[in-house]
Amino acid sequence: AQTVTQSQPEMSVQEAETVTLSCTYDTSESDYYLFWYKQPPSRQMILVIRQEAYKQQNATENRFSVNFQKAAKSFSLKISDSQLGDAAMYFCAYTEIQGAQKLVFGQGTRLTINP
Amino acid sequence: DTGVSQDPRHKITKRGQNVTFRCDPISEHNRLYWYRQTLGQGPEFLTYFQNEAQLEKSRLLSDRFSAERPKGSFSTLEIQRTEQGDSAMYLCASSHRDRGRNTIYFGEGSWLTVV
């Protein structure tokens, strides 16, 4: 079974600084999707960024970028120019290409932004 | 289109009572998922539908849980004879299998407290 591990329960960063959240996963599949979701106190899960495993190029979305290391099964999220609105729980998630495509989530990292 | 809608947002019930949650997915999304999230944890997959067919159920979904998606539109998740361990947030999500790169969108969740 696929597993996703986030080893940082909490992280904090100064506003306008850069922070990196770590994620590792385990799978025997060669093709899959990886995601970072953000869950603010309002609780709605919001997609931040996604990565297709067959793409070598790291995904970017404005201030958010990933470092995808397929061989190491590592998928970290970098947030540049951190803003107060970035404060939330961040979940790394994996899904298969075929079948149900259900998401397997990590335990989450709580990110605090210090003004 | 206002996204995935869930109702009620909060429910407090006495142990032993039945509760039902409703999810309205994004229009034309043919896949619908239910997840459960407890405090401090990532969401866990419960079940999923493709159109009206329930194609996969997690072993987390005990006999007291039943989900339906009549006509492939909205879905209901019913919990019978609730137990305190059922207290959690129940998240609904939807996606389109062949469109939008299979991105999964979440609702705001339904909080259940069993007293």
Chai-1 contact restraints between the chains, C-beta under 6 A:
chainA,res_idxA,chainB,res_idxB,connection_type,confidence,min_distance_angstrom,max_distance_angstrom,comment,restraint_id
A,R43,B,G109,contact,1.0,0.0,6.0,A-B,restraint_1
A,Q44,B,E108,contact,1.0,0.0,6.0,A-B,restraint_2
A,M45,B,F106,contact,1.0,0.0,6.0,A-B,restraint_3
A,F91,B,G42,contact,1.0,0.0,6.0,A-B,restraint_4
A,A100,B,Y48,contact,1.0,0.0,6.0,A-B,restraint_5
A,A100,B,E56,contact,1.0,0.0,6.0,A-B,restraint_6
A,Q101,B,N102,contact,1.0,0.0,6.0,A-B,restraint_7
A,K102,B,F45,contact,1.0,0.0,6.0,A-B,restraint_8
A,F105,B,G42,contact,1.0,0.0,6.0,A-B,restraint_9
A,F105,B,P43,contact,1.0,0.0,6.0,A-B,restraint_10
A,G106,B,G42,contact,1.0,0.0,6.0,A-B,restraint_11
A,Q107,B,G42,contact,1.0,0.0,6.0,A-B,restraint_12
A,G108,B,G42,contact,1.0,0.0,6.0,A-B,restraint_13
